[in-house]
Amino acid sequence: MTKTRALGGAALLALASAGQAQTAPAAKPASVSSLVQAVTIPYQQFVLKNGLRVIVSTDRKAPVVAVSVWYNVGSKFEPKGKTGFAHLFEHLMFNGSENAPGDFFAPLKTVGATDFNGTTYYDRTNYFETVPTAALPRALFLESDRMGYLTGAITQAVLDEQRGVVQNEKRQGDNQPYGLTQYKVTEGLFPATHPYGHTTIGSMADLDAASLQTVKDWFHDHYGPNNAVLVLAGDIDVATARPLVEKYFGGIARGPQSVVPPAPIPTLPAPVAETIKDRVAAVMVSRNWVVPGLNDKDGAALDVAAGVLGGLASSRLDNALVKQEKLAVRVSADNESFSQLGLFQIRAIVRPGIDPALVSRRVDEIVAEFLKNGPSADEVSRYATTAVADKVRGLESVGGFDGKAVTLAEGALYSNDPGFYKKQLEELARQTPASVKAAADRWLGRPTYALTVVPGPRDAYAEAKVPPKVDVVAAPEAAPKGTRGALPAVGEVAGLSFPTVERARLSNGIELVYANRTAVPITRLALGFDAGVAADVADKLGTQQLTLNMMDEGTATRDSIAIAEAKERLGAQIGEAQSSDRTTLSLDVPSANLGAGLDLFADIVQHPAFAEAEVARVRNQQLAQIGQELTNPNGLVQRVLPKLVNPGSPYAKASGSGDPAAVKALTRADLVAFQQAWLRPEKAKIFVVSDRPLSEVKAALEARFGSWRGTGPAGTKAFPASSPTTRSRIVLIDRPDSPQSVIAAGQATGLKGTEDLLPLITANDALGGSFLGRINMDIRETKHWSYGVNGRFQQLEYAAPYIVSAPVQADKTGASLDALRQDVREFVTTKPMTQEEFDRAITGGIRALPGNFETSPAVLGAMQANDLFRRPDDYYATITQRYRAMTLPALNAAIDRVVDPAKFVWVVVGDAKTVKPQLDTLGLPVEVMPAASVAGATAMPAASARTAPGAGVK
């Protein structure tokens, strides 16, 4: 669940006008109370006769409407024997209804929906999509049909399919390092009969036992309109919305009223400490309490307590355990608020070689000191400023996971007040050191449940069982009943209005690429360098990552704690990222604090200290991160696959956080050399999206960066003229105790990202590029062996390999890989893209454009991509014409020429004793390598690990 201590796009408008000329370093950061006072999300509401509560919020910045339906049913409503039913029904409700049979995503994709999904948690189930305004009637028809006309479309075949998908979603979570923690914490804190006493995803046994009748009864009891809230946010008003909602939802009969179960806050009679084993790289210690929920007066105070203890970059636990004492490599504290109670959790990843008992003791001591003395006024203010600024950013969107629709729906469902966010923010602004200390004393002074996870063979657990062999018949396509008429037609969809991109230069030659967006008074800046993974030091892989990790760990005038505190006072985010081709330092700051934010950012960019003591600490953190990557199935894939697909290319340097032996040996001089060679003005471009005019932004940047000059020779990258040919085979990475296998494949195509790949990307929409792509529909929906499968062109500046990813249940690994080969082979030979798939890709692609670029982060990302791939600045403003010029034969011919499953190199991460016998039947060489050997893997597994088809497990 997303906590919504949130505010609207108007939150900083007063500050924008008040501080327009205040870009000087001395500008005082805006106060929390002034931020909160400016917050308003306008809305109106009405209730239908059948009890459906409807909330409408108007936001005309883009021709889209967010549709969000929240049901008052979650896992806390599930009785014994029916755990996981709410989440299972979330999946069933995506599988078609009586008058709109088939996959729910198909008609949504056709209308150009974006941000469409559904989620389930303890308190609720929600469904949401953002659609072009002209498609709103169709979205309302679909949502109302699954609310009122669903059960006739649920067959045994549909139930069996989605049960398998949910169980693979469960295995996917279990398969991660520390994946069993959620079960142990839940069992340790709650009685088994408590509404919050089981995880939302439920038990395998209960999911297996779900019969068709019990599932239909569950729907009847909980999904009536009187148990739902419908929010429409965006290009809509009440006068337009009300007749549409009456038309589509008004005829649905009331259902039984959901009764919220009592959920008292349990208190342990005494502290409990348990230890479990898992295949992890480092020990994790945690402290866990059940606390009041979001409707309690202590909710905001506990949020502040969590932020001060372990949520802020300058938190007590981080400063002490990570930065100063160097006992842990990562710490966190979080207060996760639900409607009736919350979970307060502290976690620390112990630095390898340190006694976990020492870390546990220090965690307890720091918490005890906090309870004794409370936070400082500055800590309270920094947390509140950070939280408010984060919510402003999220609410630029009308829908999705964090937008206005979520804020209003959550308030209505949990607190009977769509405007509850205002009360939450006002309560946050009122917090003082005394109020935070008092709440922490009340709740964190109680006995805690302490869980320690140590490395070792994973402890046995009931959920790991191999599923019984069941022949699942694919659900046949049903015809619409037609009792409500045909799907509403979609009117003329407004085209994309992509902002005009302007360019300028600073006096030292750095190019500034700028776009104006005024939806929120935030400035977002990306300082991109022509470096990236391809620039990493070949015999010292991980140099770039460590250099980036060090950039905000101290300058000539500020240490890491001072930097963190300064960011928090400004409500700023400063980050770093690396792609294959670019290295980026970013600033995201309320525009009223732009000047002070740029002062801090420029200091970090131009004057990193690389202090020896800090290098040693951060290097240890990076080594611990590498260890974590080597226990994570996707981390293992990301280290091995690029070397197999791009041998001899700088892109083969991709190795997660680096080679551990090389990182261990890195010195301060290595980092300074990389920074001076690559993070320099001659290799830089600045991309900005802001509500402030270009002239003001340029002047502010000129004052901080105009005199910046590079030092010493610049770095260079060299790419081979063509991609080498690789032989098709399977590389099996042995990861014992894996309840699921991760399958990945890659093929070098000989293309470059700077070429026109739009026809290929559009053709791939039908193969692997969307939920409705064939490989996902086959492996997930028809065979239910996976939670999700995708295939894509990885667009790099000098390459564009085709990549497939498929996490699958362990006992279906071989069959899944074989099915993937067949699906791809048929797509490029006997079963090419159909007219229906073509129409869906073209129409959906065009209609989705306004929703895709609703927010300034999306615009900023597009500006950077256009520059990297040498596309014109108006690329997206003119892309509609390019879509309309495409033809089905041309798309099929394009992808046929490029994708060849006979050239795929396959990587499988799984338990070799279970998986290898399956792979040996597929007619491809199978090369086995233990997960422990991946850290130093080069382009190929060791020759001694290769086995011929049919040979035994190494």
Beta strands, then each sheet from edge to edge (+ up, - down):
strand 1: 44-47
strand 2: 53-58
strand 3: 64-71
strand 4: 114-120
strand 5: 125-132
strand 6: 228-234
strand 7: 272-278
strand 8: 284-291
strand 9: 328-337
strand 10: 342-350
strand 11: 449-455
strand 12: 501-505
strand 13: 511-516
strand 14: 522-529
strand 15: 573-578
strand 16: 583-590
strand 17: 684-690
strand 18: 729-734
strand 19: 740-747
strand 20: 790-793
strand 21: 802-809
strand 22: 905-910
strand 23: 926-930
strand 24: 946-947
sheet 1: 1+ 2- 6- 3+ 5- 4+
sheet 2: 7+ 11+ 8- 10+ 9-
sheet 3: 12+ 13- 17- 14+ 16- 15+
sheet 4: 20+ 21- 19+ 22- 18- 23- 24+
end
